[in-house]
């Protein structure tokens, strides 16, 4: 029997087994697409982003920042490693926050994750535009064309890697 419950101003309906069968984990993205997206993120974040930090903090400031970030990432990875077997369901950080802090904690975490997923490709294509402008010696006014091309490439790679049914891509 499907029941309803109310928690934190939010109503939940207990789904049937068919709901979960339709949402099982499936492998979508291949090794090449994950590698390509990872390399693009690392190049824009680690190299380009760090270069801007060196101008402000110098080597000492960047070293202190790297130590702090390393400690924070270790805490993050250890936390995820502990929570994943304890809460074996999909949803990532949203799911963990919802379980720990209720529906509003999950909502805030989900919104923050979506903001991250919107800003990351923006940073990637911004720096790709800067690289291509320098490589080809084009005027800075051409950078928006490189940004658009980068977005098209990444969205296509994501849609193909995710096998998005609503797009019906031919490949």
C-alpha positions in Angstrom: 0.0 0.0 0.0 1.3 3.4 -0.9 1.2 5.8 2.0 1.9 9.5 2.6 4.0 11.2 5.2 4.6 14.9 6.1 8.0 16.1 7.2 9.3 19.6 7.5 6.5 21.2 5.5 7.0 18.7 2.7 4.6 15.8 1.8 6.1 12.5 0.7 4.3 9.6 -1.1 5.8 6.1 -0.6 6.4 4.9 -4.2 5.8 1.3 -5.4 8.5 -1.1 -6.5 8.0 -0.2 -10.1 9.1 3.4 -9.3 12.6 2.2 -8.3 12.9 -0.4 -11.1 12.5 2.5 -13.6 15.3 4.4 -11.8 18.0 1.8 -11.4 21.6 2.9 -11.9 22.9 2.4 -15.5 26.2 3.0 -17.0 26.1 5.8 -19.5 29.3 7.8 -19.9 32.2 6.0 -21.4 35.8 6.2 -20.4 36.8 8.6 -23.2 34.0 11.2 -22.3 34.7 11.0 -18.6 38.4 11.5 -19.3 37.8 14.4 -21.7 35.5 16.2 -19.3 37.9 15.6 -16.4 40.9 16.9 -18.3 39.0 20.0 -19.3 37.9 20.7 -15.7 41.4 20.0 -14.4 43.1 22.2 -17.0 40.7 25.1 -16.3 40.7 24.7 -12.6 44.2 23.6 -11.7 46.2 25.5 -14.3 44.2 28.6 -15.2 42.6 29.1 -11.9 45.9 28.6 -10.0 47.7 31.1 -12.3 45.3 33.8 -11.1 45.9 32.8 -7.5 49.7 33.0 -7.9 49.4 36.7 -9.0 47.6 37.5 -5.7 49.1 35.1 -3.1 52.4 34.1 -4.5 54.0 30.7 -3.9 53.6 30.8 -0.1 50.0 31.8 -0.3 49.3 29.1 -2.8 51.1 26.5 -0.7 49.0 27.4 2.3 45.8 27.3 0.2 46.8 23.9 -1.3 47.4 22.5 2.2 44.0 23.7 3.4 42.2 22.4 0.3 44.0 19.1 0.6 42.7 18.7 4.2 39.2 19.7 3.2 39.2 17.2 0.2 40.4 14.4 2.5 37.6 15.2 4.9 35.2 15.1 1.9 36.4 11.9 0.5 36.5 10.1 3.9 32.9 11.4 4.6 31.6 10.1 1.3 33.4 6.8 1.8 31.7 6.4 5.2 28.2 7.6 4.1 28.1 5.6 0.8 27.8 2.2 2.4 25.6 3.5 5.2 23.2 5.1 2.8 23.3 3.0 -0.3 21.0 5.0 -2.6 21.4 7.4 -5.5 21.4 11.2 -5.1 24.9 11.9 -3.8 25.3 14.9 -1.6 21.6 15.8 -1.9 20.7 12.4 -0.6 23.1 12.5 2.3 22.0 16.0 3.3 18.3 15.1 3.0 18.9 12.1 5.3 20.9 14.1 7.8 19.2 17.4 7.8 15.7 16.8 6.4 14.1 18.0 3.2 15.2 21.6 3.4 18.8 20.6 4.0 18.6 18.3 1.0 17.0 21.1 -1.1 19.7 23.6 -0.2 22.4 21.1 -1.0 20.7 20.2 -4.3 20.5 23.9 -5.3 24.2 24.4 -4.4 25.1 21.3 -6.5 23.1 22.6 -9.5 24.9 26.0 -9.2 28.2 24.1 -9.2 27.2 22.2 -12.4 26.2 25.4 -14.1 29.4 27.3 -13.2 31.9 24.6 -13.9 31.3 24.4 -17.6 31.3 28.2 -17.7 34.8 28.3 -16.2 36.0 25.6 -18.6 34.8 27.3 -21.7 36.0 30.7 -20.5 39.6 29.4 -20.2 39.3 27.4 -23.4 38.4 30.7 -25.1 41.4 32.4 -23.6 43.7 29.6 -24.6 42.4 29.5 -28.2 42.6 33.2 -28.5 46.3 33.1 -27.5 47.1 30.0 -29.6 45.5 31.4 -32.8 46.4 35.0 -32.2 42.8 36.1 -32.7 41.3 39.3 -31.1 39.8 39.0 -27.7 36.4 39.9 -29.3 36.4 36.3 -30.7 36.4 34.7 -27.3 32.5 34.4 -27.2 32.7 32.3 -30.4 35.1 30.0 -28.7 32.8 29.8 -25.6 29.8 28.9 -27.8 31.8 26.2 -29.6 33.1 24.8 -26.3 29.5 24.7 -24.9 28.3 22.9 -28.0 31.1 20.3 -27.8 30.6 19.7 -24.0 26.8 19.5 -24.2 27.0 17.1 -27.2 29.6 15.0 -25.3 27.4 14.9 -22.2 24.3 14.1 -24.2 26.0 11.4 -26.1 27.7 10.0 -22.9 24.5 10.1 -20.9 22.5 8.6 -23.8 19.9 11.2 -23.3 16.6 9.8 -24.7 14.9 13.2 -25.1 17.6 14.4 -27.5 17.4 11.3 -29.8 21.0 11.9 -31.1 21.8 9.9 -34.2 25.0 8.3 -32.8 
